[in-house]
């Protein structure tokens, strides 16, 4: 199973997002944050987050690039619980159980986006506000095009260093 992790090539995300994601944290599109937004909301750093920010599922910060990598089922389940609690705490979901279904849908959407991609492929998101709502499109960038070898996050179940 594949998902994507936040990756930084420089410090620009630290300057352009109110709350930047942490390098290496798992990420989802996070377009749900903008479902009730209008043109008046699209200014400054908020506009940058709307336009091309992925959402880290640990810090709930934003990041410009994510890299596709393997995820274990246990990690995936923990992310769903963390995202569900975020829906309760921040968005007023009626219950953790209801929020968990929506969190799984959000993670499943990201998993589907990643599953046919090679490991370490970079993904970008582009959002536009249309009359019908928020429209998202996604682009892939090959690792060699981005100098990915310097920044890839690799891990193994046998690696116990923290």
Secondary structure by P-SEA (a helix, b strand, c coil): ccbbbbbbcccccccccccccccccccccccccccccccccccaaaaaaaabbbbcccccbbbcbbbbbbbcaaaaaaaaaaaaaaaaaccccccaaaaaaaaaaaaaaaaaacccccccbbbbbbbbbccccbbbbbbbbcccccccccbbbbbccccccc
